[in-house]
Amino acid sequence: MRDPDALIARAGVRGDPDHDQHFLVDDRVLDRLPTYLTAIDADTTHLLEIGGGTGVLTDRLLEIADEVTVVERDRPLAAFLREEFADEIAVGTLTVIEGDALEVELPDFTASVSNLPYGVSSEITFRLLPTGRPLVLMFQQEFAERMVADPGTAEYGRLSVSTQHYADAELVESIPKEAFSPPPAVQSAVVRLEPRDPDYEVDDEDFFLRFVKALFTQRRKTIRNAIRNTAHISGLEDPDAVVDAADEEILQMRAGAMAPAEFAALAQLAADVSDVTDGQ
């Protein structure tokens, strides 16, 4: 495997905390990341990496994949990847896409392993999750803990419900700051996301996710008050009709105590008894 420090030296770059740029340099962590896919027998035929940097993870993904596509928005780093991995590009095992991962057309990948730019990690994650592919992604520790949180815990929130709507989420490893150059201000963590269908049904997924968002903006209020106070977000035309139709037990709960299936049932009821607009 290529040496992380040597790659940084050849690229002639330094990480830039002001631009959310921290290079993972710990060989042990880098070696483990692909194993979180192989441990679940994920299809590694075509791996997607968001934020290739100097190619330290790219190098390891090429060992287990038939094909790797890297998306890198930094022009000098994208140029370096094309130079450093010229042989792999020439034989068709690596493709480098220069551009923003939120805007470029993504390939038909089978799984993704990525050290995401933390500033846009949520947006990228929710672009990847609906694809139904296994994901091994690195986040800030606090963000990762919120993704995998259970109802009734302090970390549980909109992010937990939205993530777990698409996949089983598991925090598989915490990463110390010292594994990066330069070290970030916070600890990081790796989350494995295994796609699966939820154990409930929703007719309108967009409304369901917007309804969850709305209720969590008033997580300290009862569900009764949260429904009434957030119609401008959820898009409910008649929130009082939803309150009148819902069970009293649910109305007395707070968002932080409701399981995803309970949110889904309430969202379905809301859509059945009230017209719905796009909201905010």
C-alpha positions as CSV (number, residue, x, y, z in Angstrom):
1,M,0.0,0.0,0.0
2,R,1.1,3.5,-0.7
3,D,2.4,5.4,2.4
4,P,0.0,8.2,3.5
5,D,2.8,10.6,4.4
6,A,4.6,9.9,1.1
7,L,1.4,10.6,-0.8
8,I,0.9,13.9,0.9
9,A,4.6,14.8,0.2
10,R,4.2,13.9,-3.5
11,A,1.0,15.8,-3.8
12,G,2.7,18.9,-2.3
13,V,-0.3,19.7,-0.1
14,R,-1.2,20.3,3.4
15,G,-4.5,19.9,5.1
16,D,-6.5,23.0,5.6
17,P,-8.8,23.0,8.6
18,D,-10.4,26.3,7.4
19,H,-11.6,24.4,4.3
20,D,-12.6,21.2,6.2
21,Q,-9.6,19.3,4.8
22,H,-8.0,16.7,7.1
23,F,-6.0,13.8,5.6
24,L,-6.4,10.4,7.2
25,V,-2.8,9.1,7.7
26,D,-3.1,6.2,10.1
27,D,-2.3,3.0,8.2
28,R,-4.2,0.8,10.7
29,V,-7.4,2.7,10.3
30,L,-7.0,2.9,6.5
31,D,-6.5,-0.9,6.4
32,R,-9.6,-1.6,8.5
33,L,-12.0,0.6,6.5
34,P,-12.6,-1.8,3.6
35,T,-13.1,-4.7,5.9
36,Y,-16.3,-3.2,7.2
37,L,-17.7,-4.0,3.7
38,T,-16.2,-7.4,3.3
39,A,-17.3,-8.4,6.7
40,I,-20.9,-8.2,5.5
41,D,-20.2,-9.8,2.1
42,A,-21.1,-6.6,0.4
43,D,-20.7,-6.4,-3.4
44,T,-17.4,-4.6,-3.9
45,T,-17.5,-4.8,-7.7
46,H,-17.7,-1.0,-8.1
47,L,-16.8,1.1,-5.1
48,L,-17.5,4.8,-4.8
49,E,-15.3,7.1,-2.8
50,I,-16.3,10.6,-2.0
51,G,-13.4,12.9,-1.3
52,G,-10.4,11.0,-2.6
53,G,-7.8,13.5,-1.2
54,T,-4.3,12.1,-1.9
55,G,-5.5,8.6,-2.6
56,V,-4.6,6.8,0.6
57,L,-8.0,5.1,0.9
58,T,-8.3,4.9,-2.9
59,D,-5.2,2.7,-2.9
60,R,-6.8,0.2,-0.5
61,L,-10.2,0.2,-2.2
62,L,-8.5,-0.8,-5.5
63,E,-7.2,-4.0,-3.7
64,I,-10.8,-5.3,-3.1
65,A,-12.7,-3.8,-6.0
66,D,-12.9,-4.5,-9.7
67,E,-13.5,-0.8,-10.3
68,V,-13.3,2.4,-8.1
69,T,-14.8,5.8,-8.8
70,V,-13.4,8.7,-6.8
71,V,-15.2,12.1,-6.6
72,E,-12.8,14.9,-5.7
73,R,-13.8,18.6,-5.8
74,D,-10.3,20.0,-5.2
75,R,-8.8,20.6,-8.6
76,P,-5.1,20.2,-7.6
77,L,-5.9,17.0,-5.7
78,A,-8.0,15.6,-8.6
79,A,-5.0,16.3,-10.9
80,F,-2.7,14.6,-8.5
81,L,-4.9,11.5,-8.3
82,R,-4.9,11.3,-12.1
83,E,-1.1,11.4,-12.1
84,E,-0.5,9.2,-9.1
85,F,-2.9,6.5,-10.3
86,A,-2.3,6.9,-14.1
87,D,-1.7,3.1,-14.5
88,E,-5.0,2.2,-12.8
89,I,-6.9,4.7,-14.8
90,A,-5.3,3.4,-18.0
91,V,-6.5,-0.1,-17.4
92,G,-10.0,1.1,-16.4
93,T,-10.0,0.1,-12.7
94,L,-10.1,3.7,-11.5
95,T,-12.1,6.7,-12.6
96,V,-11.5,10.2,-11.1
97,I,-14.5,12.6,-11.3
98,E,-13.5,16.2,-10.6
99,G,-16.5,18.0,-9.0
100,D,-18.9,18.5,-6.1
101,A,-20.3,15.2,-4.9
102,L,-23.7,17.0,-4.4
103,E,-23.8,18.0,-8.1
104,V,-22.0,15.5,-10.3
105,E,-23.7,12.5,-11.8
106,L,-22.8,9.5,-9.7
107,P,-22.0,6.1,-11.3
108,D,-24.0,3.0,-10.7
109,F,-21.8,1.9,-7.8
110,T,-22.3,-1.2,-5.6
111,A,-21.0,0.2,-2.3
112,S,-19.2,3.2,-0.9
113,V,-16.3,3.7,1.5
114,S,-15.6,7.4,2.1
115,N,-14.0,9.8,4.5
116,L,-16.6,12.6,4.0
117,P,-16.0,16.3,4.1
118,Y,-17.6,17.0,7.5
119,G,-19.2,20.3,6.4
120,V,-21.4,18.6,3.9
121,S,-21.5,15.1,5.4
122,S,-25.3,15.1,6.0
123,E,-26.2,16.3,2.5
124,I,-23.9,13.7,0.9
125,T,-25.2,10.9,3.1
126,F,-28.8,11.6,2.2
127,R,-27.8,11.6,-1.4
128,L,-26.3,8.1,-1.0
129,L,-28.8,6.5,1.3
130,P,-31.7,6.4,-1.2
131,T,-29.5,4.4,-3.6
132,G,-29.9,1.3,-1.4
133,R,-26.2,0.5,-1.4
134,P,-24.0,-0.5,1.6
135,L,-22.1,2.5,2.9
136,V,-19.1,2.8,5.2
137,L,-18.7,6.5,6.0
138,M,-16.7,8.6,8.4
139,F,-18.3,11.4,10.3
140,Q,-17.7,13.6,13.4
141,Q,-18.3,11.4,16.4
142,E,-21.3,13.4,17.6
143,F,-23.0,13.2,14.2
144,A,-22.3,9.4,14.1
145,E,-23.8,8.9,17.5
146,R,-26.9,10.7,16.5
147,M,-27.3,8.6,13.4
148,V,-27.3,5.3,15.3
149,A,-29.2,6.5,18.4
150,D,-32.3,4.7,19.9
151,P,-35.6,6.4,20.9
152,G,-35.5,7.9,24.4
153,T,-31.8,8.7,24.3
154,A,-30.4,12.3,24.3
155,E,-28.8,11.7,20.9
156,Y,-32.0,10.5,19.2
157,G,-33.5,12.9,16.8
158,R,-34.5,13.7,13.2
159,L,-31.1,12.4,11.9
160,S,-31.7,9.1,13.7
161,V,-35.1,8.5,12.2
162,S,-34.2,9.6,8.8
163,T,-31.0,7.5,8.7
164,Q,-32.7,4.4,10.1
165,H,-35.6,4.8,7.6
166,Y,-33.1,3.7,4.9
167,A,-30.7,1.4,6.6
168,D,-29.5,-0.4,9.7
169,A,-26.8,1.9,11.1
170,E,-23.9,0.7,13.3
171,L,-21.1,2.8,14.7
172,V,-18.2,0.4,14.0
173,E,-15.2,2.4,15.1
174,S,-14.2,5.6,16.8
175,I,-11.2,7.4,15.3
176,P,-8.8,9.6,17.4
177,K,-7.9,13.1,16.2
178,E,-4.3,12.0,15.9
179,A,-5.2,9.7,12.9
180,F,-5.5,12.8,10.7
181,S,-3.1,15.5,9.4
182,P,-3.8,18.1,10.6
183,P,-5.8,16.8,13.5
184,P,-9.4,18.0,13.5
185,A,-10.9,19.7,16.5
186,V,-13.2,16.7,17.2
187,Q,-13.0,12.9,17.3
188,S,-14.3,11.0,14.3
189,A,-16.3,7.8,13.9
190,V,-17.1,5.2,11.2
191,V,-20.7,4.2,10.6
192,R,-21.7,1.2,8.5
193,L,-25.1,1.5,6.8
194,E,-26.7,-1.7,5.6
195,P,-29.7,-0.9,3.3
196,R,-33.0,-2.6,4.1
197,D,-36.7,-1.8,3.7
198,P,-38.3,-0.4,6.9
199,D,-40.7,-2.5,8.9
200,Y,-43.5,0.0,8.1
201,E,-45.0,1.6,5.0
202,V,-45.3,5.2,4.0
203,D,-47.2,6.3,0.8
204,D,-45.3,9.6,0.6
205,E,-41.7,9.4,1.6
206,D,-41.0,13.1,1.2
207,F,-43.9,14.0,3.4
208,F,-42.9,11.4,6.0
209,L,-39.3,12.9,6.3
210,R,-40.7,16.4,6.3
211,F,-43.2,15.5,9.1
212,V,-40.3,14.0,11.2
213,K,-38.3,17.2,10.7
214,A,-41.3,19.3,11.7
215,L,-42.0,17.4,14.9
216,F,-38.3,17.4,16.0
217,T,-38.2,21.2,15.7
218,Q,-40.4,21.1,18.8
219,R,-39.0,18.1,20.5
220,R,-39.7,19.5,24.0
221,K,-43.4,19.9,23.2
222,T,-46.0,17.2,23.2
223,I,-46.9,15.7,19.8
224,R,-50.3,17.4,20.1
225,N,-48.7,20.9,20.2
226,A,-45.9,20.0,17.8
227,I,-48.4,19.0,15.1
228,R,-50.3,22.3,15.6
229,N,-47.2,24.5,15.8
230,T,-45.3,23.1,12.7
231,A,-47.8,23.0,9.9
232,H,-45.8,25.6,8.0
233,I,-42.9,23.0,7.9
234,S,-44.9,19.8,7.5
235,G,-47.3,21.3,5.0
236,L,-50.4,20.0,6.8
237,E,-53.4,22.1,5.8
238,D,-55.5,21.0,8.7
239,P,-53.3,20.1,11.7
240,D,-56.3,20.1,14.1
241,A,-57.9,17.3,12.1
242,V,-54.8,15.2,12.7
243,V,-54.9,15.9,16.4
244,D,-58.6,15.0,16.5
245,A,-57.9,11.7,14.7
246,A,-54.7,10.6,16.6
247,D,-54.6,8.4,19.7
248,E,-54.4,10.3,23.0
249,E,-51.4,8.2,24.0
250,I,-49.4,9.3,21.0
251,L,-50.4,12.9,21.4
252,Q,-49.0,13.0,24.9
253,M,-45.6,11.7,23.8
254,R,-42.7,13.8,22.7
255,A,-40.7,13.3,19.5
256,G,-37.6,12.0,21.2
257,A,-39.6,9.0,22.6
258,M,-41.2,7.9,19.3
259,A,-39.9,5.0,17.3
260,P,-39.6,5.4,13.5
261,A,-42.6,3.1,13.0
262,E,-44.7,5.4,15.2
263,F,-43.7,8.4,13.2
264,A,-44.6,6.6,10.0
265,A,-48.1,5.6,11.3
266,L,-48.8,9.1,12.5
267,A,-47.6,10.6,9.2
268,Q,-49.8,8.2,7.3
269,L,-52.8,9.2,9.5
270,A,-52.0,12.9,9.0
271,A,-51.9,12.5,5.2
272,D,-55.2,10.6,5.3
273,V,-57.1,13.3,7.2
274,S,-55.5,16.5,6.0
275,D,-54.4,17.9,2.6
276,V,-50.7,18.3,2.4
277,T,-48.6,21.0,0.6
278,D,-44.9,21.1,0.1
279,G,-44.3,23.0,3.3
280,Q,-40.9,24.6,4.0
